């Protein structure tokens, strides 16, 4: 195998005509990789993505070939996948107002050019889920909000519409299933690519604590920060250290590592109904 790409979380190896996608225990915040790993994080991301891929396959095909035909040293945190020509857009769906979306709303009443009703607060549910794409930045750089018209200009009107509708369909399905299990999916980021036959395929990971905001439904209360089952806990810790959000990043204390790992596992167990 040949290492062809090392991202913020995943390493990609070429193996014949396939790729081996390996989820590491690395964690990144503010587009910077922190020096301290979160034990079992890669396995959680892999297993949860596989669970979701099965439940979304009627909406959009995915890139998975096998979760078992991988090198033994990567067992549990790797999948064999098809090669795709990736769409150069981060496809984000938001059903609730939080994070950078909240910042954009407060600045101008809109997110990615999508006007939202006045009077919303942190954690508010939106009248309907919205598509708020961003650019796809390299490691160490920052994704930036772009508008739907920007996606049209880059990809063409037909593809832009497919990206928007498929993103929102995946989000709606995921949000419905998670809500039945007591979890709000506030927002999520998806990545798509084109296969050898020109078909649109869901790639990377899907509906994980790295790519989504998960909140406990029974504790949801608009107007304040929400308790989360994702890496928001690490973001909040990092923001409180005085770190300037550039390299080098600070080491994560052991108690923050343990609490973050527990949140990832709780997300997995609540959504899948399986014990870790």
RATADA-V390699 format. One record per residue. RES is the residue in one letter. NEAR is the number of other C-alpha atoms within 8 Angstrom. D_CENTER is the distance of its C-alpha to the mean C-alpha in Angstrom with 2 decimals. Layout:
BEGIN
RES:NEAR:D_CENTER, RES:NEAR:D_CENTER
END
This chain:
BEGIN
X:6:26.59, X:6:25.66, X:9:22.72, X:8:21.56, X:7:18.44, X:9:16.99, X:7:13.66, X:11:12.08, X:11:11.16, X:10:12.46, X:13:16.04, X:12:17.25, X:13:20.83, X:12:23.11, X:9:25.29, X:6:27.80, X:7:26.26, X:10:22.93, X:13:20.05, X:13:19.08, X:12:15.43, X:13:15.58, X:13:12.92, X:10:14.71, X:11:15.01, X:14:14.32, X:11:12.38, X:10:11.87, X:10:12.34, X:7:13.58, X:10:12.79, X:13:15.37, X:10:15.35, X:13:17.31, X:9:20.31, X:8:19.93, X:9:17.91, X:12:16.63, X:7:18.62, X:8:17.14, X:12:13.49, X:13:13.28, X:10:15.11, X:12:13.03, X:14:9.81, X:14:12.27, X:10:14.22, X:13:11.71, X:12:10.15, X:8:13.85, X:9:14.73, X:11:12.47, X:10:13.55, X:7:17.06, X:7:16.71, X:11:15.28, X:9:17.72, X:6:20.20, X:8:17.92, X:10:16.76, X:10:17.62, X:9:15.26, X:12:16.05, X:10:16.99, X:8:20.67, X:9:21.09, X:10:19.60, X:7:23.07, X:7:24.57, X:12:23.09, X:6:25.07, X:5:26.09, X:4:24.91, X:9:21.27, X:9:21.83, X:8:19.17, X:14:16.35, X:13:16.83, X:15:17.04, X:15:19.43, X:12:18.01, X:11:19.65, X:9:19.81, X:10:18.25, X:7:18.99, X:8:15.60, X:8:15.43, X:6:15.32, X:10:13.15, X:11:9.55, X:14:9.63, X:13:8.52, X:15:10.22, X:13:11.70, X:12:14.12, X:11:14.99, X:15:15.82, X:10:14.22, X:6:13.24, X:6:13.89, X:9:14.47, X:11:17.20, X:9:18.65, X:11:18.97, X:11:20.53, X:7:22.95, X:7:23.99, X:6:24.81, X:11:24.01, X:11:21.35, X:12:17.75, X:11:17.50, X:9:21.04, X:9:20.49, X:7:23.20, X:9:22.58, X:6:25.46, X:5:27.21, X:4:27.26, X:7:23.64, X:10:22.68, X:11:19.75, X:14:18.05, X:10:19.95, X:8:18.98, X:10:19.22, X:4:22.00, X:5:19.64, X:11:15.97, X:9:15.71, X:12:14.11, X:16:13.42, X:15:12.61, X:14:12.59, X:11:14.23, X:9:12.82, X:9:14.37, X:6:15.78, X:8:15.29, X:7:16.99, X:7:16.77, X:8:14.92, X:8:12.99, X:8:15.36, X:10:15.45, X:12:17.37, X:12:19.14, X:12:19.38, X:6:22.73, X:8:21.25, X:14:19.20, X:12:22.52, X:8:24.38, X:6:22.15, X:8:21.54, X:9:24.34, X:9:24.67, X:7:24.31, X:9:21.09, X:12:19.58, X:8:20.59, X:8:19.15, X:9:15.70, X:10:15.92, X:8:17.48, X:10:15.30, X:13:12.04, X:12:13.96, X:9:15.47, X:10:12.39, X:11:11.25, X:9:14.89, X:9:15.32, X:11:12.42, X:10:13.56, X:8:17.10, X:9:16.79, X:12:14.97, X:11:17.55, X:7:20.30, X:8:19.21, X:10:19.24, X:13:15.58, X:11:14.33, X:14:10.83, X:13:11.26, X:12:8.49, X:13:5.27, X:12:4.27, X:14:6.24, X:13:8.68, X:11:12.27, X:12:15.49, X:13:19.17, X:12:21.06, X:6:24.70, X:5:26.04, X:6:24.11, X:7:21.85, X:10:18.36, X:13:15.98, X:12:12.35, X:12:11.25, X:8:9.10, X:11:6.91, X:12:6.33, X:12:6.02, X:10:5.87, X:13:6.82, X:8:4.89, X:11:1.30, X:13:4.54, X:14:8.13, X:13:10.62, X:14:14.28, X:12:17.52, X:9:19.28, X:5:22.68, X:8:22.05, X:9:20.44, X:7:22.75, X:10:22.16, X:8:23.69, X:8:22.24, X:7:19.16, X:9:17.71, X:7:17.52, X:12:14.03, X:14:12.74, X:14:9.98, X:11:10.47, X:9:12.14, X:10:15.27, X:10:15.15, X:10:14.57, X:8:17.55, X:9:19.60, X:10:19.13, X:8:20.06, X:7:23.12, X:6:24.46, X:6:25.58, X:10:23.56, X:4:23.41, X:7:19.80, X:7:21.26, X:5:22.20, X:4:23.50, X:11:21.23, X:8:22.96, X:7:23.01, X:9:21.25, X:6:24.03, X:6:24.43, X:6:24.11, X:11:20.72, X:11:19.58, X:9:21.05, X:8:19.62, X:13:16.02, X:12:16.63, X:8:18.21, X:11:15.33, X:13:12.96, X:10:15.92, X:9:16.74, X:12:13.45, X:13:14.16, X:11:17.79, X:11:17.55, X:10:15.37, X:8:17.16, X:7:20.51, X:7:21.01, X:4:22.27, X:5:20.55
END
